[in-house]
Amino acid sequence: FISISTVKSHRAKIMEKLGIDSPTHLVRIAIKLGLVDPDF
């Protein structure tokens, strides 16, 4: 189990490294890379 604040922190660091500022953009990248099933 990880806390919501941990998830938010990791997400923010990933977005910073990718140079994006939108969680929606992050999801689109994850789908494009096959990390997330778009039908989920």
mmCIF entry with sequence, helices, sheets and N, C-alpha, C, O atoms, coordinates in Angstrom:
data_MODEL
# 
_entry.id   MODEL 
# 
_entity.id                         1 
_entity.type                       polymer 
_entity.pdbx_number_of_molecules   1 
# 
_entity_poly.entity_id                      1 
_entity_poly.type                           'polypeptide(L)' 
_entity_poly.nstd_linkage                   no 
_entity_poly.nstd_monomer                   no 
_entity_poly.pdbx_seq_one_letter_code       FISISTVKSHRAKIMEKLGIDSPTHLVRIAIKLGLVDPDF 
_entity_poly.pdbx_seq_one_letter_code_can   FISISTVKSHRAKIMEKLGIDSPTHLVRIAIKLGLVDPDF 
_entity_poly.pdbx_strand_id                 A 
# 
loop_
_entity_poly_seq.entity_id 
_entity_poly_seq.num 
_entity_poly_seq.mon_id 
_entity_poly_seq.hetero 
1 1  PHE n 
1 2  ILE n 
1 3  SER n 
1 4  ILE n 
1 5  SER n 
1 6  THR n 
1 7  VAL n 
1 8  LYS n 
1 9  SER n 
1 10 HIS n 
1 11 ARG n 
1 12 ALA n 
1 13 LYS n 
1 14 ILE n 
1 15 MET n 
1 16 GLU n 
1 17 LYS n 
1 18 LEU n 
1 19 GLY n 
1 20 ILE n 
1 21 ASP n 
1 22 SER n 
1 23 PRO n 
1 24 THR n 
1 25 HIS n 
1 26 LEU n 
1 27 VAL n 
1 28 ARG n 
1 29 ILE n 
1 30 ALA n 
1 31 ILE n 
1 32 LYS n 
1 33 LEU n 
1 34 GLY n 
1 35 LEU n 
1 36 VAL n 
1 37 ASP n 
1 38 PRO n 
1 39 ASP n 
1 40 PHE n 
# 
_struct_asym.id          A 
_struct_asym.entity_id   1 
# 
loop_
_struct_conf.conf_type_id 
_struct_conf.id 
_struct_conf.pdbx_PDB_helix_id 
_struct_conf.beg_label_comp_id 
_struct_conf.beg_label_asym_id 
_struct_conf.beg_label_seq_id 
_struct_conf.pdbx_beg_PDB_ins_code 
_struct_conf.end_label_comp_id 
_struct_conf.end_label_asym_id 
_struct_conf.end_label_seq_id 
_struct_conf.pdbx_end_PDB_ins_code 
_struct_conf.beg_auth_comp_id 
_struct_conf.beg_auth_asym_id 
_struct_conf.beg_auth_seq_id 
_struct_conf.end_auth_comp_id 
_struct_conf.end_auth_asym_id 
_struct_conf.end_auth_seq_id 
_struct_conf.pdbx_PDB_helix_class 
_struct_conf.details 
_struct_conf.pdbx_PDB_helix_length 
HELX_P HELX_P1 AA1 ILE A 4  ? LEU A 18 ? ILE A 4  LEU A 18 1 ? 15 
HELX_P HELX_P2 AA2 PRO A 23 ? LYS A 32 ? PRO A 23 LYS A 32 1 ? 10 
# 
_struct_conf_type.id          HELX_P 
_struct_conf_type.criteria    ? 
_struct_conf_type.reference   ? 
# 
loop_
_atom_site.group_PDB 
_atom_site.id 
_atom_site.type_symbol 
_atom_site.label_atom_id 
_atom_site.label_alt_id 
_atom_site.label_comp_id 
_atom_site.label_asym_id 
_atom_site.label_entity_id 
_atom_site.label_seq_id 
_atom_site.pdbx_PDB_ins_code 
_atom_site.Cartn_x 
_atom_site.Cartn_y 
_atom_site.Cartn_z 
_atom_site.occupancy 
_atom_site.B_iso_or_equiv 
_atom_site.pdbx_formal_charge 
_atom_site.auth_seq_id 
_atom_site.auth_comp_id 
_atom_site.auth_asym_id 
_atom_site.auth_atom_id 
_atom_site.pdbx_PDB_model_num 
ATOM 1   N N  . PHE A 1 1  ? 0.836   -1.188 0.000   1.00 0.00 ? 1  PHE A N  1 
ATOM 2   C CA . PHE A 1 1  ? 0.000   0.000  0.000   1.00 0.00 ? 1  PHE A CA 1 
ATOM 3   C C  . PHE A 1 1  ? 0.877   1.246  0.000   1.00 0.00 ? 1  PHE A C  1 
ATOM 4   O O  . PHE A 1 1  ? 1.841   1.337  0.760   1.00 0.00 ? 1  PHE A O  1 
ATOM 5   N N  . ILE A 1 2  ? 0.539   2.197  -0.851  1.00 0.00 ? 2  ILE A N  1 
ATOM 6   C CA . ILE A 1 2  ? 1.206   3.503  -0.833  1.00 0.00 ? 2  ILE A CA 1 
ATOM 7   C C  . ILE A 1 2  ? 0.138   4.584  -0.696  1.00 0.00 ? 2  ILE A C  1 
ATOM 8   O O  . ILE A 1 2  ? -0.998  4.420  -1.139  1.00 0.00 ? 2  ILE A O  1 
ATOM 9   N N  . SER A 1 3  ? 0.525   5.673  -0.083  1.00 0.00 ? 3  SER A N  1 
ATOM 10  C CA . SER A 1 3  ? -0.448  6.739  0.170   1.00 0.00 ? 3  SER A CA 1 
ATOM 11  C C  . SER A 1 3  ? -0.712  7.562  -1.087  1.00 0.00 ? 3  SER A C  1 
ATOM 12  O O  . SER A 1 3  ? 0.066   7.538  -2.041  1.00 0.00 ? 3  SER A O  1 
ATOM 13  N N  . ILE A 1 4  ? -1.803  8.276  -1.066  1.00 0.00 ? 4  ILE A N  1 
ATOM 14  C CA . ILE A 1 4  ? -2.166  9.151  -2.181  1.00 0.00 ? 4  ILE A CA 1 
ATOM 15  C C  . ILE A 1 4  ? -1.092  10.215 -2.376  1.00 0.00 ? 4  ILE A C  1 
ATOM 16  O O  . ILE A 1 4  ? -0.765  10.564 -3.511  1.00 0.00 ? 4  ILE A O  1 
ATOM 17  N N  . SER A 1 5  ? -0.547  10.729 -1.288  1.00 0.00 ? 5  SER A N  1 
ATOM 18  C CA . SER A 1 5  ? 0.490   11.763 -1.421  1.00 0.00 ? 5  SER A CA 1 
ATOM 19  C C  . SER A 1 5  ? 1.748   11.211 -2.090  1.00 0.00 ? 5  SER A C  1 
ATOM 20  O O  . SER A 1 5  ? 2.431   11.938 -2.810  1.00 0.00 ? 5  SER A O  1 
ATOM 21  N N  . THR A 1 6  ? 2.061   9.938  -1.862  1.00 0.00 ? 6  THR A N  1 
ATOM 22  C CA . THR A 1 6  ? 3.204   9.309  -2.530  1.00 0.00 ? 6  THR A CA 1 
ATOM 23  C C  . THR A 1 6  ? 2.950   9.205  -4.022  1.00 0.00 ? 6  THR A C  1 
ATOM 24  O O  . THR A 1 6  ? 3.835   9.495  -4.827  1.00 0.00 ? 6  THR A O  1 
ATOM 25  N N  . VAL A 1 7  ? 1.755   8.795  -4.394  1.00 0.00 ? 7  VAL A N  1 
ATOM 26  C CA . VAL A 1 7  ? 1.389   8.697  -5.810  1.00 0.00 ? 7  VAL A CA 1 
ATOM 27  C C  . VAL A 1 7  ? 1.485   10.069 -6.469  1.00 0.00 ? 7  VAL A C  1 
ATOM 28  O O  . VAL A 1 7  ? 2.038   10.195 -7.562  1.00 0.00 ? 7  VAL A O  1 
ATOM 29  N N  . LYS A 1 8  ? 0.956   11.086 -5.817  1.00 0.00 ? 8  LYS A N  1 
ATOM 30  C CA . LYS A 1 8  ? 1.000   12.445 -6.372  1.00 0.00 ? 8  LYS A CA 1 
ATOM 31  C C  . LYS A 1 8  ? 2.439   12.927 -6.529  1.00 0.00 ? 8  LYS A C  1 
ATOM 32  O O  . LYS A 1 8  ? 2.779   13.577 -7.518  1.00 0.00 ? 8  LYS A O  1 
ATOM 33  N N  . SER A 1 9  ? 3.273   12.607 -5.556  1.00 0.00 ? 9  SER A N  1 
ATOM 34  C CA . SER A 1 9  ? 4.675   13.013 -5.616  1.00 0.00 ? 9  SER A CA 1 
ATOM 35  C C  . SER A 1 9  ? 5.396   12.331 -6.776  1.00 0.00 ? 9  SER A C  1 
ATOM 36  O O  . SER A 1 9  ? 6.118   12.982 -7.531  1.00 0.00 ? 9  SER A O  1 
ATOM 37  N N  . HIS A 1 10 ? 5.199   11.025 -6.917  1.00 0.00 ? 10 HIS A N  1 
ATOM 38  C CA . HIS A 1 10 ? 5.832   10.289 -8.021  1.00 0.00 ? 10 HIS A CA 1 
ATOM 39  C C  . HIS A 1 10 ? 5.334   10.806 -9.363  1.00 0.00 ? 10 HIS A C  1 
ATOM 40  O O  . HIS A 1 10 ? 6.120   10.986 -10.294 1.00 0.00 ? 10 HIS A O  1 
ATOM 41  N N  . ARG A 1 11 ? 4.034   11.043 -9.464  1.00 0.00 ? 11 ARG A N  1 
ATOM 42  C CA . ARG A 1 11 ? 3.458   11.555 -10.712 1.00 0.00 ? 11 ARG A CA 1 
ATOM 43  C C  . ARG A 1 11 ? 4.065   12.908 -11.063 1.00 0.00 ? 11 ARG A C  1 
ATOM 44  O O  . ARG A 1 11 ? 4.409   13.153 -12.219 1.00 0.00 ? 11 ARG A O  1 
ATOM 45  N N  . ALA A 1 12 ? 4.198   13.776 -10.083 1.00 0.00 ? 12 ALA A N  1 
ATOM 46  C CA . ALA A 1 12 ? 4.768   15.104 -10.323 1.00 0.00 ? 12 ALA A CA 1 
ATOM 47  C C  . ALA A 1 12 ? 6.214   15.009 -10.803 1.00 0.00 ? 12 ALA A C  1 
ATOM 48  O O  . ALA A 1 12 ? 6.622   15.748 -11.700 1.00 0.00 ? 12 ALA A O  1 
ATOM 49  N N  . LYS A 1 13 ? 6.985   14.107 -10.213 1.00 0.00 ? 13 LYS A N  1 
ATOM 50  C CA . LYS A 1 13 ? 8.384   13.953 -10.618 1.00 0.00 ? 13 LYS A CA 1 
ATOM 51  C C  . LYS A 1 13 ? 8.492   13.381 -12.029 1.00 0.00 ? 13 LYS A C  1 
ATOM 52  O O  . LYS A 1 13 ? 9.356   13.799 -12.800 1.00 0.00 ? 13 LYS A O  1 
ATOM 53  N N  . ILE A 1 14 ? 7.633   12.439 -12.372 1.00 0.00 ? 14 ILE A N  1 
ATOM 54  C CA . ILE A 1 14 ? 7.624   11.884 -13.731 1.00 0.00 ? 14 ILE A CA 1 
ATOM 55  C C  . ILE A 1 14 ? 7.263   12.972 -14.732 1.00 0.00 ? 14 ILE A C  1 
ATOM 56  O O  . ILE A 1 14 ? 7.905   13.100 -15.774 1.00 0.00 ? 14 ILE A O  1 
ATOM 57  N N  . MET A 1 15 ? 6.243   13.751 -14.419 1.00 0.00 ? 15 MET A N  1 
ATOM 58  C CA . MET A 1 15 ? 5.816   14.822 -15.320 1.00 0.00 ? 15 MET A CA 1 
ATOM 59  C C  . MET A 1 15 ? 6.922   15.864 -15.485 1.00 0.00 ? 15 MET A C  1 
ATOM 60  O O  . MET A 1 15 ? 7.128   16.384 -16.582 1.00 0.00 ? 15 MET A O  1 
ATOM 61  N N  . GLU A 1 16 ? 7.623   16.163 -14.409 1.00 0.00 ? 16 GLU A N  1 
ATOM 62  C CA . GLU A 1 16 ? 8.732   17.120 -14.483 1.00 0.00 ? 16 GLU A CA 1 
ATOM 63  C C  . GLU A 1 16 ? 9.833   16.592 -15.399 1.00 0.00 ? 16 GLU A C  1 
ATOM 64  O O  . GLU A 1 16 ? 10.362  17.331 -16.229 1.00 0.00 ? 16 GLU A O  1 
ATOM 65  N N  . LYS A 1 17 ? 10.174  15.315 -15.247 1.00 0.00 ? 17 LYS A N  1 
ATOM 66  C CA . LYS A 1 17 ? 11.224  14.721 -16.079 1.00 0.00 ? 17 LYS A CA 1 
ATOM 67  C C  . LYS A 1 17 ? 10.832  14.680 -17.552 1.00 0.00 ? 17 LYS A C  1 
ATOM 68  O O  . LYS A 1 17 ? 11.686  14.810 -18.429 1.00 0.00 ? 17 LYS A O  1 
ATOM 69  N N  . LEU A 1 18 ? 9.543   14.499 -17.823 1.00 0.00 ? 18 LEU A N  1 
ATOM 70  C CA . LEU A 1 18 ? 9.069   14.453 -19.207 1.00 0.00 ? 18 LEU A CA 1 
ATOM 71  C C  . LEU A 1 18 ? 8.803   15.842 -19.779 1.00 0.00 ? 18 LEU A C  1 
ATOM 72  O O  . LEU A 1 18 ? 8.581   15.992 -20.980 1.00 0.00 ? 18 LEU A O  1 
ATOM 73  N N  . GLY A 1 19 ? 8.827   16.845 -18.925 1.00 0.00 ? 19 GLY A N  1 
ATOM 74  C CA . GLY A 1 19 ? 8.595   18.213 -19.375 1.00 0.00 ? 19 GLY A CA 1 
ATOM 75  C C  . GLY A 1 19 ? 7.154   18.492 -19.756 1.00 0.00 ? 19 GLY A C  1 
ATOM 76  O O  . GLY A 1 19 ? 6.883   19.266 -20.674 1.00 0.00 ? 19 GLY A O  1 
ATOM 77  N N  . ILE A 1 20 ? 6.227   17.854 -19.043 1.00 0.00 ? 20 ILE A N  1 
ATOM 78  C CA . ILE A 1 20 ? 4.808   18.077 -19.315 1.00 0.00 ? 20 ILE A CA 1 
ATOM 79  C C  . ILE A 1 20 ? 4.140   18.643 -18.068 1.00 0.00 ? 20 ILE A C  1 
ATOM 80  O O  . ILE A 1 20 ? 4.660   18.510 -16.960 1.00 0.00 ? 20 ILE A O  1 
ATOM 81  N N  . ASP A 1 21 ? 2.982   19.278 -18.259 1.00 0.00 ? 21 ASP A N  1 
ATOM 82  C CA . ASP A 1 21 ? 2.303   19.892 -17.118 1.00 0.00 ? 21 ASP A CA 1 
ATOM 83  C C  . ASP A 1 21 ? 0.852   19.452 -16.976 1.00 0.00 ? 21 ASP A C  1 
ATOM 84  O O  . ASP A 1 21 ? 0.092   20.037 -16.204 1.00 0.00 ? 21 ASP A O  1 
ATOM 85  N N  . SER A 1 22 ? 0.472   18.425 -17.722 1.00 0.00 ? 22 SER A N  1 
ATOM 86  C CA . SER A 1 22 ? -0.913  17.974 -17.690 1.00 0.00 ? 22 SER A CA 1 
ATOM 87  C C  . SER A 1 22 ? -0.987  16.471 -17.401 1.00 0.00 ? 22 SER A C  1 
ATOM 88  O O  . SER A 1 22 ? -0.358  15.676 -18.099 1.00 0.00 ? 22 SER A O  1 
ATOM 89  N N  . PRO A 1 23 ? -1.753  16.079 -16.376 1.00 0.00 ? 23 PRO A N  1 
ATOM 90  C CA . PRO A 1 23 ? -1.940  14.650 -16.127 1.00 0.00 ? 23 PRO A CA 1 
ATOM 91  C C  . PRO A 1 23 ? -2.559  13.931 -17.332 1.00 0.00 ? 23 PRO A C  1 
ATOM 92  O O  . PRO A 1 23 ? -2.278  12.757 -17.573 1.00 0.00 ? 23 PRO A O  1 
ATOM 93  N N  . THR A 1 24 ? -3.393  14.638 -18.074 1.00 0.00 ? 24 THR A N  1 
ATOM 94  C CA . THR A 1 24 ? -3.994  14.047 -19.273 1.00 0.00 ? 24 THR A CA 1 
ATOM 95  C C  . THR A 1 24 ? -2.919  13.713 -20.292 1.00 0.00 ? 24 THR A C  1 
ATOM 96  O O  . THR A 1 24 ? -2.956  12.652 -20.915 1.00 0.00 ? 24 THR A O  1 
ATOM 97  N N  . HIS A 1 25 ? -1.972  14.605 -20.460 1.00 0.00 ? 25 HIS A N  1 
ATOM 98  C CA . HIS A 1 25 ? -0.859  14.361 -21.381 1.00 0.00 ? 25 HIS A CA 1 
ATOM 99  C C  . HIS A 1 25 ? -0.046  13.158 -20.908 1.00 0.00 ? 25 HIS A C  1 
ATOM 100 O O  . HIS A 1 25 ? 0.396   12.349 -21.724 1.00 0.00 ? 25 HIS A O  1 
ATOM 101 N N  . LEU A 1 26 ? 0.149   13.038 -19.611 1.00 0.00 ? 26 LEU A N  1 
ATOM 102 C CA . LEU A 1 26 ? 0.875   11.901 -19.046 1.00 0.00 ? 26 LEU A CA 1 
ATOM 103 C C  . LEU A 1 26 ? 0.172   10.591 -19.388 1.00 0.00 ? 26 LEU A C  1 
ATOM 104 O O  . LEU A 1 26 ? 0.827   9.619  -19.764 1.00 0.00 ? 26 LEU A O  1 
ATOM 105 N N  . VAL A 1 27 ? -1.139  10.555 -19.262 1.00 0.00 ? 27 VAL A N  1 
ATOM 106 C CA . VAL A 1 27 ? -1.905  9.348  -19.583 1.00 0.00 ? 27 VAL A CA 1 
ATOM 107 C C  . VAL A 1 27 ? -1.794  9.025  -21.066 1.00 0.00 ? 27 VAL A C  1 
ATOM 108 O O  . VAL A 1 27 ? -1.652  7.861  -21.440 1.00 0.00 ? 27 VAL A O  1 
ATOM 109 N N  . ARG A 1 28 ? -1.857  10.050 -21.913 1.00 0.00 ? 28 ARG A N  1 
ATOM 110 C CA . ARG A 1 28 ? -1.742  9.827  -23.360 1.00 0.00 ? 28 ARG A CA 1 
ATOM 111 C C  . ARG A 1 28 ? -0.385  9.222  -23.710 1.00 0.00 ? 28 ARG A C  1 
ATOM 112 O O  . ARG A 1 28 ? -0.301  8.336  -24.561 1.00 0.00 ? 28 ARG A O  1 
ATOM 113 N N  . ILE A 1 29 ? 0.674   9.695  -23.060 1.00 0.00 ? 29 ILE A N  1 
ATOM 114 C CA . ILE A 1 29 ? 2.009   9.138  -23.289 1.00 0.00 ? 29 ILE A CA 1 
ATOM 115 C C  . ILE A 1 29 ? 2.050   7.683  -22.831 1.00 0.00 ? 29 ILE A C  1 
ATOM 116 O O  . ILE A 1 29 ? 2.591   6.825  -23.528 1.00 0.00 ? 29 ILE A O  1 
ATOM 117 N N  . ALA A 1 30 ? 1.482   7.407  -21.668 1.00 0.00 ? 30 ALA A N  1 
ATOM 118 C CA . ALA A 1 30 ? 1.473   6.041  -21.142 1.00 0.00 ? 30 ALA A CA 1 
ATOM 119 C C  . ALA A 1 30 ? 0.722   5.096  -22.076 1.00 0.00 ? 30 ALA A C  1 
ATOM 120 O O  . ALA A 1 30 ? 1.151   3.959  -22.276 1.00 0.00 ? 30 ALA A O  1 
ATOM 121 N N  . ILE A 1 31 ? -0.382  5.547  -22.643 1.00 0.00 ? 31 ILE A N  1 
ATOM 122 C CA . ILE A 1 31 ? -1.141  4.730  -23.594 1.00 0.00 ? 31 ILE A CA 1 
ATOM 123 C C  . ILE A 1 31 ? -0.306  4.485  -24.841 1.00 0.00 ? 31 ILE A C  1 
ATOM 124 O O  . ILE A 1 31 ? -0.235  3.359  -25.332 1.00 0.00 ? 31 ILE A O  1 
ATOM 125 N N  . LYS A 1 32 ? 0.325   5.534  -25.354 1.00 0.00 ? 32 LYS A N  1 
ATOM 126 C CA . LYS A 1 32 ? 1.145   5.419  -26.565 1.00 0.00 ? 32 LYS A CA 1 
ATOM 127 C C  . LYS A 1 32 ? 2.288   4.426  -26.368 1.00 0.00 ? 32 LYS A C  1 
ATOM 128 O O  . LYS A 1 32 ? 2.638   3.690  -27.291 1.00 0.00 ? 32 LYS A O  1 
ATOM 129 N N  . LEU A 1 33 ? 2.871   4.403  -25.169 1.00 0.00 ? 33 LEU A N  1 
ATOM 130 C CA . LEU A 1 33 ? 3.978   3.497  -24.876 1.00 0.00 ? 33 LEU A CA 1 
ATOM 131 C C  . LEU A 1 33 ? 3.510   2.092  -24.500 1.00 0.00 ? 33 LEU A C  1 
ATOM 132 O O  . LEU A 1 33 ? 4.331   1.200  -24.288 1.00 0.00 ? 33 LEU A O  1 
ATOM 133 N N  . GLY A 1 34 ? 2.195   1.894  -24.417 1.00 0.00 ? 34 GLY A N  1 
ATOM 134 C CA . GLY A 1 34 ? 1.663   0.582  -24.067 1.00 0.00 ? 34 GLY A CA 1 
ATOM 135 C C  . GLY A 1 34 ? 1.702   0.280  -22.582 1.00 0.00 ? 34 GLY A C  1 
ATOM 136 O O  . GLY A 1 34 ? 1.577   -0.877 -22.180 1.00 0.00 ? 34 GLY A O  1 
ATOM 137 N N  . LEU A 1 35 ? 1.875   1.309  -21.762 1.00 0.00 ? 35 LEU A N  1 
ATOM 138 C CA . LEU A 1 35 ? 1.926   1.114  -20.315 1.00 0.00 ? 35 LEU A CA 1 
ATOM 139 C C  . LEU A 1 35 ? 0.543   1.056  -19.690 1.00 0.00 ? 35 LEU A C  1 
ATOM 140 O O  . LEU A 1 35 ? 0.370   0.547  -18.582 1.00 0.00 ? 35 LEU A O  1 
ATOM 141 N N  . VAL A 1 36 ? -0.442  1.585  -20.413 1.00 0.00 ? 36 VAL A N  1 
ATOM 142 C CA . VAL A 1 36 ? -1.818  1.634  -19.929 1.00 0.00 ? 36 VAL A CA 1 
ATOM 143 C C  . VAL A 1 36 ? -2.731  1.141  -21.040 1.00 0.00 ? 36 VAL A C  1 
ATOM 144 O O  . VAL A 1 36 ? -2.560  1.504  -22.204 1.00 0.00 ? 36 VAL A O  1 
ATOM 145 N N  . ASP A 1 37 ? -3.699  0.314  -20.675 1.00 0.00 ? 37 ASP A N  1 
ATOM 146 C CA . ASP A 1 37 ? -4.689  -0.170 -21.637 1.00 0.00 ? 37 ASP A CA 1 
ATOM 147 C C  . ASP A 1 37 ? -5.752  0.911  -21.824 1.00 0.00 ? 37 ASP A C  1 
ATOM 148 O O  . ASP A 1 37 ? -6.437  1.266  -20.865 1.00 0.00 ? 37 ASP A O  1 
ATOM 149 N N  . PRO A 1 38 ? -5.904  1.440  -23.042 1.00 0.00 ? 38 PRO A N  1 
ATOM 150 C CA . PRO A 1 38 ? -6.873  2.516  -23.255 1.00 0.00 ? 38 PRO A CA 1 
ATOM 151 C C  . PRO A 1 38 ? -8.321  2.088  -23.028 1.00 0.00 ? 38 PRO A C  1 
ATOM 152 O O  . PRO A 1 38 ? -9.194  2.940  -22.863 1.00 0.00 ? 38 PRO A O  1 
ATOM 153 N N  . ASP A 1 39 ? -8.587  0.796  -23.016 1.00 0.00 ? 39 ASP A N  1 
ATOM 154 C CA . ASP A 1 39 ? -9.946  0.299  -22.799 1.00 0.00 ? 39 ASP A CA 1 
ATOM 155 C C  . ASP A 1 39 ? -10.247 0.066  -21.325 1.00 0.00 ? 39 ASP A C  1 
ATOM 156 O O  . ASP A 1 39 ? -11.355 -0.344 -20.978 1.00 0.00 ? 39 ASP A O  1 
ATOM 157 N N  . PHE A 1 40 ? -9.275  0.322  -20.454 1.00 0.00 ? 40 PHE A N  1 
ATOM 158 C CA . PHE A 1 40 ? -9.473  0.100  -19.022 1.00 0.00 ? 40 PHE A CA 1 
ATOM 159 C C  . PHE A 1 40 ? -10.339 1.136  -18.464 1.00 0.00 ? 40 PHE A C  1 
ATOM 160 O O  . PHE A 1 40 ? -10.625 1.122  -17.267 1.00 0.00 ? 40 PHE A O  1 
# 
